[in-house]
């Protein structure tokens, strides 16, 4: 068998394992957290379609935006690498998966080692962002205590997803975490990569407690994002509309 035939054989084997892994995910989906599902989605789309060239969904479409970001952040990752990463992650999540380990070749060693392994269970790999995403107030407080100076200096910086820490807290609806971040100097009107403030996030998710608190500490409901939309345009909940009715942007 020549090199070309060997490559075709291994590619076919990889695709077979990829398909088996995708079938396993269908059974696992209900037991997986949203962040893991988004990681799997990104690898899946990258594996089948390559680099994301789809337009970014409107920020109103929170689910679509999250899926797009999970795919887009993979950049130029080769499709074969995405398939392998998808298979490896499924096997880790479900050791009984019918997907065989991905093809082991020197090519995979040299390429895949460029990607940081995903460890969903190792506490040492978690950051304050991870704790904010899960609403873990205790560990957020611990992270601040242990890394206060660093957090104060970077609290308004945007991460790889284009969000500041307070955006994540507002998105998840945690008033207690928002308060902790403001104590560290978080700007209630900091904007993400799309020009949206934490209040945009709280309003679009109808987190009433967060909305009321953010407004109380100076959040500006009249800030417009890159599409020219303010928080009023994002309000669909009657209670939220009632709260915002006390403000006038004209």
C-alpha positions as CSV (number, residue, x, y, z in Angstrom):
1,X,0.0,0.0,0.0
2,X,1.5,3.4,-1.0
3,X,1.6,6.5,1.1
4,X,-1.5,7.9,-0.7
5,X,-3.5,4.8,-0.1
6,X,-2.4,4.7,3.6
7,X,-3.4,8.3,4.1
8,X,-6.8,7.6,2.5
9,X,-7.3,4.6,4.7
10,X,-6.4,6.5,7.9
11,X,-8.6,9.4,6.9
12,X,-11.5,7.0,6.3
13,X,-10.9,5.4,9.7
14,X,-10.8,8.8,11.4
15,X,-14.1,9.8,9.7
16,X,-15.7,6.5,10.9
17,X,-14.6,7.2,14.5
18,X,-15.7,10.8,14.2
19,X,-19.2,9.6,13.1
20,X,-19.3,7.2,16.0
21,X,-18.3,9.9,18.4
22,X,-21.1,12.2,17.0
23,X,-23.6,9.4,17.6
24,X,-22.4,9.1,21.2
25,X,-22.9,12.8,21.8
26,X,-26.5,12.5,20.9
27,X,-26.9,10.1,23.8
28,X,-24.7,12.2,26.1
29,X,-26.1,15.6,25.3
30,X,-28.7,15.8,28.1
31,X,-26.1,15.1,30.8
32,X,-23.5,17.6,29.5
33,X,-23.2,21.2,30.6
34,X,-23.6,24.0,28.1
35,X,-19.9,24.9,28.0
36,X,-18.9,21.4,27.0
37,X,-21.6,21.2,24.4
38,X,-20.3,24.4,22.9
39,X,-16.7,23.0,22.7
40,X,-18.1,19.9,21.0
41,X,-20.1,22.0,18.6
42,X,-17.1,24.1,17.6
43,X,-15.0,21.0,16.9
44,X,-17.8,19.4,15.0
45,X,-18.4,22.4,12.7
46,X,-14.6,22.9,12.2
47,X,-14.2,19.3,11.4
48,X,-16.9,19.3,8.7
49,X,-16.7,22.8,7.3
50,X,-13.3,24.2,8.2
51,X,-12.7,27.8,9.3
52,X,-15.8,29.7,10.3
53,X,-16.9,32.2,7.6
54,X,-20.5,32.5,8.7
55,X,-21.7,36.0,9.7
56,X,-21.9,36.6,13.4
57,X,-25.5,36.3,14.7
58,X,-27.2,39.3,16.3
59,X,-26.6,39.6,20.0
60,X,-30.3,39.0,20.5
61,X,-29.7,35.5,19.4
62,X,-27.7,34.5,22.5
63,X,-27.7,30.8,21.7
64,X,-26.7,31.4,18.1
65,X,-24.0,33.9,19.1
66,X,-22.5,31.4,21.6
67,X,-22.4,28.6,19.0
68,X,-20.8,30.9,16.4
69,X,-18.2,32.0,18.9
70,X,-17.3,28.4,19.8
71,X,-16.7,27.7,16.2
72,X,-15.0,31.0,15.2
73,X,-12.5,30.8,18.0
74,X,-10.9,27.7,16.4
75,X,-9.5,29.9,13.7
76,X,-7.4,28.0,11.1
77,X,-7.4,24.7,13.0
78,X,-7.1,22.0,10.4
79,X,-10.2,19.9,9.9
80,X,-8.4,16.7,10.7
81,X,-7.2,18.1,14.0
82,X,-10.7,19.2,14.8
83,X,-12.0,15.6,14.1
84,X,-9.3,14.2,16.4
85,X,-10.0,16.6,19.2
86,X,-13.7,15.9,18.9
87,X,-13.1,12.2,19.2
88,X,-10.7,12.5,22.1
89,X,-13.1,14.7,24.1
90,X,-16.0,12.4,23.5
91,X,-13.9,9.4,24.6
92,X,-12.9,11.4,27.7
93,X,-16.5,12.2,28.5
94,X,-17.7,8.7,27.9
95,X,-15.0,6.0,28.1
96,X,-17.5,3.5,26.9
97,X,-18.0,5.4,23.6
98,X,-17.9,3.2,20.5
99,X,-15.4,5.6,18.9
100,X,-11.9,4.2,18.8
101,X,-8.9,6.4,19.8
102,X,-8.0,8.7,16.9
103,X,-5.3,7.5,14.5
104,X,-1.9,7.7,16.1
105,X,0.7,9.1,13.7
106,X,3.7,11.5,14.1
107,X,1.5,14.1,12.2
108,X,-1.0,14.0,15.1
109,X,1.7,14.4,17.7
110,X,3.3,17.4,16.1
111,X,0.0,19.2,15.3
112,X,-2.3,18.4,18.2
113,X,0.3,19.2,20.9
114,X,-0.1,22.8,19.8
115,X,-3.6,22.7,21.3
116,X,-3.9,22.9,25.1
117,X,-5.6,19.7,26.4
118,X,-9.0,20.2,27.8
119,X,-9.4,19.1,31.4
120,X,-12.9,19.7,32.6
121,X,-12.4,18.3,36.1
122,X,-9.0,19.6,37.2
123,X,-9.6,22.5,39.7
124,X,-6.0,23.7,39.2
125,X,-7.0,24.5,35.6
126,X,-9.9,26.7,36.5
127,X,-9.8,30.5,36.6
128,X,-12.0,33.2,38.0
129,X,-13.8,33.2,34.7
130,X,-14.7,29.6,35.1
131,X,-16.1,30.2,38.6
132,X,-18.1,33.2,37.4
133,X,-19.6,31.2,34.6
134,X,-20.9,28.6,37.1
135,X,-22.0,31.2,39.7
136,X,-19.5,29.9,42.2
137,X,-19.4,32.9,44.6
138,X,-17.2,31.2,47.1
139,X,-14.4,30.4,44.7
140,X,-14.7,33.8,43.0
141,X,-14.1,35.4,46.5
142,X,-11.2,33.0,47.0
143,X,-9.7,33.9,43.6
144,X,-10.0,37.6,44.4
145,X,-8.3,37.1,47.8
146,X,-5.5,35.1,46.3
147,X,-5.0,37.3,43.2
148,X,-6.4,40.7,44.2
149,X,-3.8,42.9,42.6
150,X,-3.8,41.1,39.3
151,X,-7.6,41.1,39.2
152,X,-7.8,44.8,40.0
153,X,-5.4,45.5,37.2
154,X,-7.2,43.4,34.7
155,X,-10.8,43.5,35.8
156,X,-12.0,45.6,32.8
157,X,-9.9,43.8,30.2
158,X,-11.7,41.8,27.6
159,X,-11.0,38.0,27.3
160,X,-10.7,35.8,24.2
161,X,-14.4,35.9,23.8
162,X,-14.4,39.7,23.9
163,X,-16.1,40.0,27.3
164,X,-15.0,41.5,30.6
165,X,-15.5,39.6,33.9
166,X,-18.6,41.7,34.7
167,X,-20.2,40.7,31.4
168,X,-20.0,37.1,32.3
169,X,-21.5,37.8,35.7
170,X,-24.4,39.8,34.2
171,X,-25.0,37.1,31.6
172,X,-25.1,34.4,34.3
173,X,-27.4,36.6,36.6
174,X,-25.2,36.7,39.7
175,X,-25.7,40.0,41.6
176,X,-23.3,38.8,44.3
177,X,-20.5,38.3,41.8
178,X,-21.2,41.6,40.1
179,X,-20.9,43.4,43.5
180,X,-17.6,41.6,44.2
181,X,-16.2,42.7,40.8
182,X,-17.3,46.3,41.2
183,X,-15.4,46.3,44.5
184,X,-12.4,45.4,42.5
185,X,-12.9,48.3,40.1
186,X,-15.2,46.8,37.4
187,X,-16.7,49.4,35.2
188,X,-20.5,48.9,35.0
189,X,-20.5,50.5,31.5
190,X,-17.5,48.6,30.1
191,X,-18.3,47.4,26.6
192,X,-17.6,44.1,24.9
193,X,-16.3,43.6,21.4
194,X,-19.8,44.4,20.1
195,X,-20.2,47.5,22.1
196,X,-22.6,45.9,24.6
197,X,-22.5,46.7,28.3
198,X,-23.2,44.3,31.2
199,X,-26.7,45.9,31.3
200,X,-27.3,44.7,27.7
201,X,-26.6,41.2,28.9
202,X,-28.7,41.4,32.0
203,X,-31.6,42.8,30.1
204,X,-31.5,40.4,27.2
205,X,-31.5,37.5,29.8
206,X,-34.1,39.2,32.0
207,X,-32.0,39.0,35.1
208,X,-34.2,41.5,37.1
209,X,-32.0,41.6,40.2
210,X,-28.9,42.3,38.1
211,X,-30.7,45.0,36.1
212,X,-31.9,46.8,39.2
213,X,-28.5,46.7,40.9
214,X,-26.6,47.7,37.8
215,X,-28.9,50.7,37.3
216,X,-28.5,51.6,41.0
217,X,-24.7,51.8,40.7
218,X,-24.7,53.9,37.5
219,X,-25.2,51.6,34.5
220,X,-26.3,53.7,31.5
221,X,-29.3,52.1,29.7
222,X,-28.8,54.5,26.8
223,X,-25.4,53.1,25.6
224,X,-25.8,51.8,22.1
225,X,-23.9,48.8,20.8
226,X,-22.1,48.5,17.4
227,X,-25.5,47.9,15.8
228,X,-26.9,51.1,17.2
229,X,-29.1,49.3,19.7
230,X,-29.6,50.2,23.4
231,X,-30.9,48.1,26.2
232,X,-34.5,49.1,25.6
233,X,-34.4,47.3,22.3
234,X,-33.3,44.1,24.0
235,X,-36.1,44.1,26.6
236,X,-38.8,41.4,25.9
237,X,-39.8,40.7,29.5
238,X,-42.7,42.9,30.8
239,X,-41.0,43.3,34.2
240,X,-37.8,44.4,32.6
241,X,-39.7,46.9,30.3
242,X,-41.3,48.3,33.4
243,X,-37.9,48.9,35.1
244,X,-36.5,50.6,32.0
245,X,-39.6,52.7,31.5
246,X,-38.2,55.0,34.3
247,X,-35.4,56.0,32.0
248,X,-35.4,58.3,29.0
249,X,-32.7,58.3,26.3
250,X,-34.2,61.0,24.1
